[in-house]
Amino acid sequence: MASHKSAKKRIRSSERKSEVNKRVESRIKTLYKKTLNTTDAAEAEKLYKEAVSILDRSSVKNKIHRNNASRKKAALTRHLNKLQKETSK
């Protein structure tokens, strides 16, 4: 157990940050999976916009690495383009 006042504060703040990070990562995973599993182009586009927004915010705030966000956005974009191509036929 920490004995210094500053060490106790660091423990509290790291626990808060950990909770926030868990929520953000969980939200990213959920939206990512939902978007990739949807077959409706309109629904996919709505989820895509929300997912990209969260990925961009997370990478700017260093919750996830920018390359990780970029890779996920590219996969979502490919999926969305594929759905739009199928519905336009």
Secondary structure, DSSP 8 states (H G I E B T S, - for coil): ---SHHHHHHHHHHHHHHHHHHHHHHHHHHHHHHHHH---HHHHHHHHHHHHHHHHHHHHTTSS-HHHHHHHHHHHHHHHHHHHHHHH-
